[in-house]
Amino acid sequence: MVRRMAIRAFAASVSVAALASWLPSVPAKADPPLVFPGMEIHQDNRVCTLGYVDPALKIAFTAGHCRGGGPVYDREHNVIGRLATFRDNTPSGTTVATDQVISDYEAIVLDSSVTASNILPGGRRLDSNPSVALAPGQAVCHFGVITGETCGTVESVNNGWFTMSHGVQSQKGDSGGPVYLAPDGGPGQIVGIFNSVWGDLPAAVSWRATSDQVRQDLGVTSNPH
């Protein structure tokens, strides 16, 4: 009797195992996409770098010339957000007059499903204080998905934009990346959104000027932070 019950129990376990092998597997629940400054983003056929992320407001910023129709995707083709507003009067060619006003930003409203972070790939927190002013000779760093983090100094400060030298690098795909002050041991302070290389000098639009433009375009009275 005991042997018969054991055989029945074994047969039942085999039947359950066999049945389970025929059932479709249930995929593990994927983690929500993580959105952070310095990450790779895709819009249409454009690849760019995300510049700044406001985790509280779930708004992110990149260069205006990176914009495209439809959603914004991450490198794994997850939808992370959609264009809210932009400005882009990036000049063609390599020569720009220093008194020319340059605007080049895109504001992206992030999807509610994503996790928003203001931590750069190297682990440094990136903060926003639009009142910070730049001066020639000031030390800055830039992060792009192609070149990574490169640092140098501010070369000149112009009308809503500035140029850099002495080590700041850029390649195609780095557009939109953050330019920031990087004190030893402290959080980064965003001061610009990378635009392009004009002549021999990498250039970025001023975060201070961009913040003013965002307030005008979105009709808000406070700075993005």
C-alpha positions in Angstrom: 0.0 0.0 0.0 2.8 2.4 0.9 4.6 1.5 -2.3 1.5 2.1 -4.4 0.9 5.6 -2.8 4.6 6.5 -3.5 4.2 5.5 -7.1 1.1 7.6 -7.5 2.8 10.6 -5.9 5.8 10.2 -8.2 3.5 9.9 -11.2 1.7 13.1 -10.2 5.0 15.0 -9.8 6.1 13.8 -13.2 2.7 14.9 -14.7 3.1 18.3 -13.2 6.6 18.7 -14.4 5.7 17.5 -17.9 2.7 19.9 -18.0 5.0 22.8 -16.8 7.4 22.1 -19.7 4.6 22.8 -22.1 3.4 26.0 -20.5 4.7 29.3 -21.8 7.3 30.8 -19.5 6.4 34.0 -17.7 9.0 36.7 -18.4 10.5 38.4 -15.4 9.3 41.9 -14.9 11.8 44.3 -16.4 13.2 47.2 -14.4 11.9 50.6 -15.6 14.4 52.5 -17.9 16.9 54.6 -16.0 17.3 58.2 -17.4 20.4 60.1 -16.4 22.6 63.0 -17.6 25.3 61.7 -20.0 23.3 58.8 -21.4 22.8 58.0 -25.0 19.5 59.0 -26.6 17.9 58.4 -30.0 15.5 60.5 -32.0 14.7 59.4 -35.5 18.1 58.7 -36.9 20.0 61.1 -34.6 22.2 59.9 -31.7 22.9 62.4 -29.0 23.8 62.7 -25.3 21.3 63.8 -22.6 22.4 66.9 -20.8 20.5 67.4 -17.6 17.7 65.6 -15.8 15.4 67.1 -13.2 14.3 64.0 -11.2 11.5 65.9 -9.3 9.9 67.4 -12.4 10.8 64.5 -14.7 12.1 66.8 -17.4 15.3 66.3 -19.3 17.3 68.5 -21.6 19.6 68.0 -24.6 20.6 70.1 -27.7 17.8 71.4 -29.8 19.4 70.2 -33.0 19.1 66.6 -31.6 15.3 66.7 -31.8 13.3 64.3 -34.0 9.7 63.3 -34.7 8.1 60.8 -32.3 9.3 59.5 -29.0 12.8 59.8 -27.5 14.5 56.4 -27.0 17.4 55.1 -25.0 20.1 52.9 -26.4 18.0 49.7 -25.8 15.1 51.3 -27.8 13.0 51.9 -24.7 10.7 54.9 -24.9 11.8 57.4 -22.3 9.9 60.6 -23.1 8.7 63.1 -25.7 9.7 66.5 -26.9 8.0 69.4 -25.0 9.7 72.4 -26.6 12.9 73.5 -28.3 15.0 76.3 -29.8 17.6 75.8 -32.4 19.3 78.5 -34.5 22.6 76.6 -34.7 24.6 78.2 -37.5 25.9 76.3 -40.4 29.6 76.5 -41.1 32.5 76.9 -38.7 32.6 80.6 -38.2 30.3 82.3 -35.7 30.4 86.0 -34.8 30.9 86.4 -31.0 28.0 88.8 -30.8 25.6 86.3 -32.5 22.9 85.0 -30.2 22.9 81.2 -30.2 20.0 79.1 -28.8 20.1 75.3 -28.9 18.0 73.3 -26.4 15.3 70.7 -26.3 13.1 70.0 -23.3 11.9 66.4 -23.0 9.0 65.4 -20.8 9.9 62.0 -19.4 7.4 59.1 -19.3 5.9 58.3 -15.9 7.3 54.8 -16.0 11.0 55.8 -16.2 13.3 56.3 -13.2 14.9 59.7 -13.4 18.3 60.4 -11.9 20.7 63.3 -11.8 23.8 61.1 -11.4 26.5 61.2 -14.2 28.0 57.9 -15.5 31.0 58.4 -13.2 28.9 58.6 -10.1 29.0 62.4 -9.6 25.7 64.2 -8.9 24.8 67.0 -11.4 23.1 70.0 -9.9 21.5 73.0 -11.5 21.9 76.7 -10.4 21.2 78.9 -13.4 22.6 81.9 -11.6 26.1 80.6 -11.9 28.1 82.8 -14.3 31.1 81.7 -16.4 34.4 83.5 -17.0 37.3 82.8 -19.4 39.9 80.5 -17.9 37.4 78.7 -15.6 37.9 74.9 -15.4 35.0 72.9 -16.9 34.3 69.3 -18.0 32.1 67.9 -20.7 30.5 64.4 -20.9 29.6 62.8 -24.3 28.6 59.3 -25.1 31.5 59.0 -27.6 34.4 60.8 -25.9 33.3 60.3 -22.2 34.4 62.9 -19.8 37.0 65.4 -21.0 38.0 68.6 -19.1 39.6 71.9 -20.0 38.9 75.6 -19.6 36.5 78.2 -20.8 38.0 80.0 -23.8 35.5 82.8 -24.3 32.0 83.7 -23.1 29.7 85.1 -25.7 26.0 85.9 -26.3 24.3 82.9 -24.7 27.1 80.5 -25.5 30.8 79.9 -24.8 33.8 78.1 -26.2 36.3 75.8 -24.5 39.9 74.7 -25.0 42.8 72.9 -23.4 41.4 69.4 -23.4 37.7 69.4 -23.9 36.9 66.9 -26.7 33.9 66.0 -28.8 32.8 63.7 -31.6 29.5 63.2 -33.4 27.0 61.8 -30.9 28.3 64.0 -28.0 25.9 66.8 -28.9 23.5 67.7 -26.1 25.9 66.5 -23.4 26.3 68.4 -20.1 29.1 70.9 -19.6 29.7 71.4 -15.9 32.0 72.7 -13.1 33.6 69.7 -11.4 35.0 70.6 -8.0 37.1 67.9 -6.3 34.9 65.7 -4.3 31.7 67.7 -4.8 28.7 67.5 -7.1 28.9 68.9 -10.6 27.3 72.1 -11.5 25.8 72.3 -15.0 26.8 75.4 -16.9 26.1 74.5 -20.5 24.6 72.1 -23.1 27.2 71.0 -25.7 26.4 72.2 -29.2 29.2 71.5 -31.6 32.8 72.3 -32.6 33.2 75.6 -34.4 36.6 75.9 -36.1 39.0 74.3 -33.5 36.9 75.1 -30.4 34.2 73.1 -28.8 31.2 75.2 -28.0 28.1 75.0 -25.7 25.0 77.1 -25.1 24.9 78.7 -21.7 22.7 76.9 -19.1 21.9 80.3 -17.6 20.6 81.6 -21.0 18.8 78.3 -21.7 17.0 78.4 -18.4 15.7 81.9 -19.3 14.5 80.5 -22.6 12.8 77.5 -21.0 10.9 79.8 -18.7 9.7 82.0 -21.6 8.8 79.0 -23.8 6.9 77.1 -21.1 5.4 80.1 -19.4 6.8 79.4 -16.0 8.3 81.9 -13.5 10.9 79.7 -11.8 14.2 78.3 -12.9 14.5 74.6 -13.8 16.6 73.0 -11.0 
